[in-house]
Structure formats: C-alpha cells, structure tokens
C-alpha cells in the first residue's frame, strides 16, 4: 500500500482528532474511550427530565395511583421518543457513533420500558373475590 492510498484511507476514517463531532456532542468525552450502553444509560438517567420522571414514578407507585401512573408512563414515552428519534440529525449521530462518544440508547429504553410496565402492573386495580 502506497503512501497516497494510506493517506486517503486515513483521511476518510472518522477519528476523534479529525472529525470533531464529539467536541460538540460530548465535550467532556476523552478520545479513545468507547461509549457503551451502560454509559448511555447512566448519562440519560442523569438528565433532569429522567430524574424528575423517576421521582414521579416513585410517587405514583408509592400512592398506588393508577391515573397518575398512566400520566407518568405517557411522559416517559415522550421522553424516550425524544431521546431515540429526535435527538441528533442522522449524519451527526452516525459520525459520533463512529467516533465512539455516543453509545446505543437501547439499554435506557429497556430500563424505561421495565419501569413503565412495573408501574402499570403494580397500580392496576386488584380483584377481590369473596
């Protein structure tokens, strides 16, 4: 492989030093560290909307309020939709994933789905048979 071809391949390869997307998307990301699903789970659960929704979920479960749990589930659904579908434009997100500063939000979505399912099952009316 000649120096021209090697330079061309390296110029097209998305690296943190060259692409610069991660400087805008995740400013505190250290180059060379690959973001995982756990990193995304911690990062997304630490955002203010997620923390507020966790508190609302705990209150709905604590008071076993069925309609309150429904409202919180709808709010979770809206937040997950914003995170998964509206987040970044396709090109920026693809470059950030290729650089390694953004992981997959699948684990976050699964945890939120488990929280919502648990709230629905726990606050459902119980049948009492005499």
N, C-alpha and C positions, 0 to 999 in steps of 0.2 A: 504494500500500500504506500503510495507516494505521499509526500508532504501536502500536496494540493488536496487530495482526496481526504486525508486525515483532518486537515483544517476545515474542509467543507462539512464533514460529518460532525466535528466538534462545534462548529458554528450553528448547526441546526439542532443540536442536542440541548434540551432545556435544562440548564443548570442554575443553581441559586445565584451565582455570581453574575450571570449574564442576563437571565430573563427578568429579574427584578420584580416579579409579581408578588412574591412573598413579602417584600418590603412594604407593600401597600396593604395586603390582605392580613398578614400576621406579622406586625412589626417586631415582636419580641421572640420570634422563632429563630433558633440557631441553625445556620446552614449545615447540612449533612445529617440532621436528625429527622428520621422519617416519622411523620404523624400517623398514629394508628386510630382504630375505632375507639379505644379507651381514652385517648387524648381528646377526641371529638366529644365523647360522652361527658367527660369532666368539663371541657370548655363550654359546651352547650348547656349543661345543667347549672353552670355557674353564672349564666347570664341573668340579669334582673327579671325578664319575663318568666323564665323557668323557675326561679326561686319563689316568685310570687305565686305561680301556679302550684308549686309544691306545698306552700302554706295553705292555699285554698283547698287543695286536695285533702290535706290533713284535717282541715276544719270540716269538710263535707263528710269525711269518714268518721270523725270524732262524734259529730252530732247525728250521724246516720240520716242525713237529709238527701232524699232521692232527687229532688229537683235541683238542689244545689250541686250535687254530683254531676247531673246532666249538663248544667251550665259550665262546670269546670272541664268536663270532657270535651265540650264544644270549643272552649278556649284552648285546650291542649291541641285539639285538631287544627285549629287555625294557626297556632304557633309552629307545629310540626310542618304544616303545609308551607309556611313562610320559610322555614329553615331548609326544607328539602327541595322545594320547587322554585321559589322566588329568589333565594339567596344571592348568588352572583350570576353574571351572564355566562354563557356556555364557554366562551373562549378563555376568560379569566379563570374560571373554575378548573377547566381542563389543564391549563398551564400550572396552576397552584397544586393540583393533584400530582402532576408530572414532576414538579419540583419536590414534593413531599411535605409541604407545610400544611396541607389540608387532608384529613383522613375522611373515611366514609362515615356518614351520619346514620348508618343502618343500626348500630347498637343503641344510639339515642332514640331512634324511632321505636325499636323493640321495647326498650325500658318504658317509654311513654305509653305504648300500647298495653303493657302489662299493668301499669298504674291505672289506666283508664278501665281496663277490664276488671281489675280488682275492686275499683270503686263502684262500678255498676253492679257487680255480684254482691258486694257487701251491703250496699244500700237498698237492694231490691226488697220489696215487701215479703215478709215471711208468711207462709200459710200456717195457720194454727188449726189443727183438727182436734175436735173434742170427742 
